[in-house]
Amino acid sequence: MLSYDLVDKYNVPVPRYTSYPTVPYWEEPMNDIDDWKNQIQKAITCNKTKEGISLYLHLPFCEQLCTYCGCNKRITKNHQVEDKYIAALLTEWEQYKAIFGDALCIREVHLGGGTPTFFSPKNLHLLLSSLFKDVRIHPAHEFSFEGHPNNTTFEHLETLYKLGFRRVSFGVQDTDAKVQIAINRVQPFAKTKQVTEWAREIGYESVNFDLIYGLPFQTEESIRKTIEAVITLLPNRIAFYSYAHVPWTKKSQRAYDENDLPKGKDKYTLYEIGKDLFLQAGYADVGMDHFALAGDQLLISKQNGTLHRNFMGYTTTNTEVLIGLGVSAISDIFFGFRQNLKTVEEYYEAIEKDTLPIIKGINVTDEDIVYRKHILNIACKGKTDWTNEIELTDTMIKHLDALQSDGLITWQNASLEVSDLGWSFLRNICSVFDKKMNSTKNDSPSDTPKFSQAV
């Protein structure tokens, strides 16, 4: 049984490690287009596109505000915005096509948001068929999208299936009425059941559910009921995310009283209840709040050591180049990261000037690449070996000894392995190799980036 003293000890602000260096350490402005093109050419020259590239399309529009949400979104019921946004996104894509040239092959596509299913099936078909035109598609491609159960139709699912999509992720979050009202996301379970059945009828190979623990008014009883209901539909994967309370960047999170949020031990108990129920139902712990049924490709990738992690979370395709299209989207080309402008208006203005809409980013150093490798090894494989690559500092040794003493890892010489207990604290273990964060801990608090709590 987990000691709750460990929860208190390790419930500290740490990144989620979808990148390294993490976003708070990037530079802004960083919008030199020639420099970014040079970084992309370097990735091509170094054969980083050999497995194809991943595409993330950020579709930011939602019809209503979910107050817990930390994503970049634009709230509107005006669906006429779809046409202009699609045109802008395709113009941005044409610029990247010109840069990549013959090296371009699409391996992975993910539609995120916002609410991708805000867009009509007709417009999604227009967007994607135009995007795929005159572009090679990898024979082992993986296409996925996020759908809102309240507005995902049979036609949405059928249209995207015909375009090659085989995985859909539905945002469920919680089934309790009181919680749904508090987060402004009233969503009958019957809707979730219907879209899940439609997806399977059409032929989708993987149906994912996103759930969140730590939301306002969640209790042990309510989270148990939510998960017991969800399990009856046997989604292939479940992402059981910790609610990230960051009201200093997302003002909508001030819509409820912080006293209504489960915290610390109470919050972690919700996670433990969920994890136990998932394991009893036949799910395996993939890591970083992800669970999958036997036979799911995410679990198979973990078992055979090919699991990958980037801004789309855990992925089964180990592509080293990710291009983000759309407002606030992030690109990762191995040698650097760039983020697009964060408002729709600024994004349109850049596109109209026929320039890439980048605003923020970082070019990674050789040292960053080494530390990133070990962070990803821990997050994806649960082990790493840094022989002849890293010389541990006294602080790193102190942290590793503490993690081992607490039963979260075993380590000796230049290698570590995560214990069964340690999988619940992967973010903390990864942070040992976060040189940038650790080097700023003694700086002025006002200069230290803020992260969500580990628990």
C-alpha positions in Angstrom: 0.0 0.0 0.0 1.4 3.4 -1.0 2.4 5.7 1.9 0.6 9.0 1.6 3.8 10.6 2.9 5.2 9.9 -0.6 2.3 11.8 -2.1 3.1 14.8 0.0 6.8 14.5 -0.7 6.5 14.2 -4.5 3.5 16.4 -5.1 5.6 19.3 -6.4 5.4 21.3 -9.6 7.0 19.4 -12.5 6.6 19.4 -16.3 4.7 16.7 -18.2 7.7 16.1 -20.5 6.1 16.2 -23.9 9.3 18.1 -24.9 12.7 18.8 -23.6 13.6 21.6 -23.1 10.1 22.2 -21.8 8.1 25.2 -23.1 8.7 27.7 -20.2 12.4 27.7 -21.2 11.8 28.6 -24.8 12.5 32.1 -26.2 10.0 34.6 -27.3 10.1 36.1 -29.8 11.9 33.5 -31.9 10.5 34.0 -35.3 13.5 34.0 -37.7 12.0 32.2 -40.7 15.4 31.5 -42.3 16.8 30.0 -39.1 13.7 27.7 -38.8 14.1 26.6 -42.4 17.8 25.9 -41.8 16.9 23.7 -38.8 14.4 21.8 -40.9 17.0 21.2 -43.6 19.4 20.0 -40.9 16.7 17.5 -39.8 16.3 16.3 -43.4 20.1 16.1 -44.0 20.5 14.1 -40.8 17.8 11.6 -42.0 15.3 12.5 -39.3 12.5 12.2 -41.8 13.3 8.6 -42.8 10.2 7.2 -40.9 8.0 9.9 -42.3 6.7 13.0 -40.4 3.9 13.5 -37.9 1.3 16.2 -38.4 -0.7 17.9 -35.6 -3.6 20.0 -36.8 -4.9 22.4 -34.2 -8.6 23.2 -34.8 -9.3 25.7 -32.0 -13.1 26.3 -32.2 -15.6 25.2 -29.5 -19.2 26.1 -29.2 -19.0 26.5 -25.4 -16.3 26.9 -22.8 -15.3 24.0 -20.6 -13.9 25.8 -17.6 -11.3 23.2 -16.6 -9.7 23.3 -20.1 -6.1 24.4 -20.5 -6.1 24.3 -24.3 -5.9 27.2 -26.7 -9.5 27.6 -28.0 -11.9 30.1 -29.5 -15.5 30.0 -28.3 -18.1 30.6 -31.0 -21.3 29.2 -32.4 -20.6 30.8 -35.8 -19.6 27.9 -38.1 -18.8 30.3 -40.9 -15.3 30.6 -39.3 -14.5 27.1 -40.6 -13.9 28.2 -44.2 -11.3 30.9 -43.4 -9.4 28.8 -41.0 -9.2 25.9 -43.4 -7.8 28.1 -46.1 -5.2 29.6 -43.7 -4.1 26.2 -42.5 -3.7 24.9 -46.0 -1.7 27.9 -46.9 0.6 27.3 -44.0 0.9 23.6 -45.1 2.0 24.7 -48.6 4.9 26.6 -47.1 6.1 23.5 -45.3 5.6 21.4 -48.4 8.0 23.7 -50.2 10.6 23.4 -47.5 10.5 19.6 -47.2 10.3 18.8 -50.9 10.9 15.2 -51.8 11.6 14.4 -48.2 8.0 14.7 -47.3 6.0 11.6 -46.3 3.2 11.6 -43.8 3.4 8.9 -41.2 1.0 10.2 -38.5 -1.8 12.7 -38.3 -3.7 13.9 -35.3 -6.6 16.4 -35.2 -6.7 18.2 -31.8 -8.3 21.3 -30.4 -10.4 22.9 -29.4 -13.0 20.6 -30.8 -12.1 19.1 -34.2 -15.7 17.9 -34.6 -16.9 21.5 -34.4 -16.0 21.4 -38.1 -18.6 19.8 -40.4 -17.8 16.4 -42.0 -17.8 18.2 -45.4 -15.2 20.7 -44.3 -13.0 18.1 -42.6 -13.0 16.1 -45.9 -12.0 19.3 -47.8 -9.2 20.1 -45.3 -7.7 16.6 -45.3 -8.1 15.7 -48.9 -6.5 19.0 -49.8 -3.7 18.4 -47.3 -3.0 14.8 -48.6 -3.0 16.0 -52.3 0.3 15.2 -54.0 1.9 14.0 -50.8 3.2 10.5 -50.1 1.4 8.7 -47.3 3.4 6.1 -45.4 2.0 2.6 -45.8 2.0 2.1 -42.0 0.3 5.5 -41.3 -1.5 6.2 -38.0 -4.4 8.8 -38.2 -6.4 9.8 -35.2 -8.7 12.6 -34.0 -10.3 14.0 -30.9 -14.1 14.0 -30.8 -16.7 15.5 -28.5 -19.4 13.0 -27.8 -22.0 15.8 -27.9 -21.4 16.8 -31.4 -19.6 13.9 -33.1 -22.0 12.4 -35.7 -22.0 9.2 -37.6 -21.1 11.2 -40.7 -18.0 12.6 -38.9 -16.8 9.1 -38.0 -17.6 7.7 -41.5 -15.9 10.6 -43.3 -12.7 10.4 -41.3 -12.6 6.6 -41.6 -12.7 6.8 -45.3 -9.8 9.2 -45.2 -7.7 6.6 -43.3 -8.4 7.4 -39.7 -8.6 4.4 -37.4 -8.4 5.8 -33.9 -10.7 8.2 -32.2 -10.3 9.8 -28.7 -13.5 10.9 -27.0 -13.3 13.5 -24.2 -15.4 12.0 -21.4 -13.7 13.6 -18.4 -16.4 12.7 -15.8 -20.0 11.3 -15.8 -21.2 12.9 -12.5 -23.9 15.5 -13.1 -22.6 17.9 -10.3 -19.0 17.7 -11.7 -20.2 18.3 -15.3 -22.2 21.4 -14.3 -19.2 22.8 -12.4 -16.9 22.4 -15.4 -19.6 23.5 -17.9 -19.5 20.2 -19.8 -22.9 18.5 -19.5 -22.6 15.3 -21.5 -25.0 12.4 -21.1 -23.3 9.0 -20.9 -25.8 7.9 -23.6 -24.0 10.2 -26.0 -20.6 8.6 -25.2 -22.1 5.1 -25.6 -23.7 6.0 -28.9 -20.5 7.4 -30.5 -18.5 4.5 -29.2 -20.9 2.0 -30.8 -20.9 4.0 -34.1 -17.1 4.0 -34.2 -16.9 0.3 -33.8 -19.7 -0.3 -36.3 -17.8 1.7 -38.9 -14.5 -0.2 -38.2 -12.3 2.0 -36.0 -9.6 -0.1 -34.5 -9.0 1.9 -31.3 -11.4 4.0 -29.3 -9.9 6.1 -26.5 -11.5 7.9 -23.6 -10.0 10.9 -21.8 -10.9 11.1 -18.1 -9.7 13.6 -15.5 -9.2 13.2 -11.8 -9.0 16.2 -9.5 -12.0 18.1 -10.9 -14.3 20.2 -8.6 -16.7 18.1 -6.5 -15.2 14.8 -7.4 -15.4 12.3 -4.6 -14.3 8.7 -4.1 -17.8 7.5 -4.8 -18.3 9.7 -7.9 -15.0 8.7 -9.5 -15.8 5.1 -8.9 -19.2 5.4 -10.6 -17.6 7.2 -13.6 -15.0 4.6 -14.1 -17.3 1.6 -13.6 -19.6 3.2 -16.3 -16.8 3.8 -18.7 -15.4 0.3 -18.3 -18.7 -1.2 -19.5 -17.8 0.2 -23.0 -14.3 -1.3 -22.9 -12.4 1.6 -24.6 -9.1 0.3 -26.0 -7.2 3.0 -24.2 -7.9 5.3 -21.3 -6.0 8.5 -20.5 -6.6 9.2 -16.9 -5.2 12.7 -16.6 -4.5 14.7 -13.5 -6.4 18.0 -13.6 -3.8 20.7 -14.1 -4.9 23.7 -12.0 -3.1 26.7 -13.6 -5.5 29.7 -13.1 -2.6 32.1 -13.6 -2.6 31.2 -17.3 -6.2 29.9 -17.7 -8.6 32.4 -16.1 -11.6 30.2 -16.8 -10.4 27.9 -14.0 -11.3 30.6 -11.6 -15.0 29.8 -12.3 -15.1 27.5 -9.3 -13.8 27.8 -5.7 -10.4 26.2 -5.2 -11.8 24.7 -2.0 -14.0 22.5 -4.1 -11.0 20.8 -5.7 -9.7 17.6 -4.2 -6.0 18.1 -3.4 -2.9 16.1 -2.2 -3.9 12.8 -0.6 -7.5 13.2 -1.5 -6.7 13.8 -5.1 -4.2 10.9 -5.3 -6.8 8.6 -3.7 -9.0 9.3 -6.8 -6.1 8.2 -9.0 -5.5 5.0 -7.0 -9.2 4.1 -7.1 -9.2 4.6 -10.9 -5.9 2.7 -11.4 -7.2 -0.3 -9.3 -10.4 -0.4 -11.3 -8.6 -0.3 -14.6 -6.2 -3.1 -13.6 -9.0 -5.2 -12.4 -10.8 -4.7 -15.7 -7.8 -6.0 -17.7 -6.0 -2.7 -18.5 -2.2 -2.3 -18.2 -0.4 0.8 -17.0 1.4 2.3 -19.9 2.8 5.2 -17.9 2.1 9.0 -17.5 -1.6 8.3 -16.7 -2.3 6.0 -19.7 -3.9 2.6 -19.6 -4.5 0.1 -22.4 -6.1 -3.2 -23.0 -4.0 -6.2 -24.1 -3.5 -6.2 -27.8 -3.7 -2.4 -28.1 -0.8 -1.0 -30.1 0.1 1.5 -27.4 0.7 -1.4 -24.9 2.5 -3.5 -27.5 4.8 -0.5 -28.2 5.7 -0.2 -24.6 6.3 -3.9 -24.3 8.7 -4.0 -27.3 10.5 -0.8 -26.4 9.2 1.4 -29.3 6.9 3.7 -27.4 7.4 7.4 -28.2 6.4 10.6 -26.6 5.9 14.0 -28.1 3.4 16.9 -28.0 0.6 14.5 -29.0 1.4 12.4 -25.8 2.4 8.8 -26.1 2.5 7.5 -29.7 3.3 4.2 -31.4 5.1 5.8 -34.4 8.7 6.8 -33.5 8.8 9.8 -35.9 11.5 12.4 -35.1 9.8 15.3 -36.9 6.4 16.7 -36.0 4.9 19.7 -37.8 2.1 21.6 -36.0 -0.3 23.5 -38.2 -2.8 26.1 -37.0 -3.0 28.7 -34.2 -0.6 27.9 -31.2 0.4 24.6 -32.8 3.9 23.3 -31.9 6.5 21.8 -34.2 9.4 19.6 -33.2 12.1 18.8 -35.8 14.5 17.1 -33.4 17.0 20.0 -33.5 14.5 22.6 -32.4 11.0 23.5 -31.4 8.7 26.3 -32.6 5.2 27.4 -31.5 2.8 29.3 -33.7 1.1 32.6 -32.8 -1.5 32.2 -30.1 -4.5 34.2 -31.3 -6.5 33.5 -34.4 -6.1 37.1 -35.6 -2.3 37.1 -35.3 -2.2 33.7 -37.1 -4.3 35.0 -40.0 -2.2 38.1 -40.3 1.0 36.1 -40.6 -0.6 33.8 -43.2 -1.8 36.7 -45.2 1.8 38.0 -45.3 2.8 34.6 -46.7 5.1 33.9 -43.8 5.3 31.0 -41.3 3.3 32.1 -38.2 6.0 31.1 -35.6 6.6 33.2 -32.5 8.3 31.1 -29.8 10.8 28.3 -29.6 14.3 27.0 -29.0 17.2 25.4 -30.9 18.4 22.5 -28.9 22.0 22.0 -28.0 23.9 18.7 -28.1 23.6 18.6 -24.3 19.8 19.1 -24.5 19.6 16.1 -26.9 21.4 13.9 -24.5 19.2 14.8 -21.5 16.1 14.6 -23.7 17.0 11.0 -24.6 17.1 9.9 -21.0 13.9 11.7 -20.1 12.2 9.9 -22.9 13.7 6.6 -22.0 12.3 6.9 -18.5 8.8 8.1 -19.7 8.5 5.4 -22.4 10.7 2.5 -21.3 10.9 2.9 -17.5 14.7 2.6 -17.6 17.8 4.3 -19.0 21.6 4.0 -19.1 23.8 7.1 -19.3 27.2 5.5 -19.4 29.8 7.9 -20.8 27.1 10.5 -21.6 26.3 12.3 -18.3 28.4 13.0 -15.3 26.0 13.1 -12.3 26.1 16.2 -10.1 25.8 16.0 -6.4 22.2 17.2 -6.6 21.3 14.5 -9.1 22.9 11.8 -7.0 21.0 13.1 -4.0 17.7 12.9 -5.9 18.4 9.4 -7.3 19.3 8.2 -3.8 16.0 9.6 -2.4 14.0 8.0 -5.2 15.6 4.7 -4.6 15.2 4.9 -0.8 11.5 5.6 -1.4 11.2 2.5 -3.6 10.4 4.4 -6.8 13.6 3.3 -8.7 16.6 1.1 -8.5 19.9 2.7 -9.7 23.6 2.0 -9.6 26.6 3.3 -11.6 25.0 4.8 -14.7 21.6 3.2 -15.0 18.2 3.2 -13.4 15.0 1.3 -13.7 11.5 2.4 -12.5 9.8 0.2 -10.0 6.1 -0.8 -10.1 5.4 2.0 -7.6 7.6 4.4 -9.5 5.3 4.4 -12.6 2.9 6.6 -10.6 5.7 9.2 -10.2 7.3 9.2 -13.7 7.3 13.0 -13.9 9.3 13.3 -10.7 11.8 10.7 -11.9 12.2 12.4 -15.3 12.9 15.7 -13.5 16.2 14.4 -12.2 17.5 14.8 -15.8 15.9 18.2 -16.3 19.0 20.3 -16.2 17.3 23.5 -17.1 14.7 23.3 -14.4 17.1 22.2 -11.7 19.5 25.0 -12.6 16.8 27.7 -12.0 15.5 26.4 -8.7 17.7 28.8 -6.7 16.7 31.8 -8.8 14.2 34.4 -7.8 10.7 32.8 -7.5 9.4 35.3 -9.9 11.9 34.0 -12.5 11.1 30.4 -12.0 8.6 28.9 -14.5 5.4 27.5 -13.0 4.2 23.9 -13.7 1.2 21.9 -12.6 1.5 19.7 -9.5 2.8 16.2 -10.0 -0.3 14.8 -8.3 
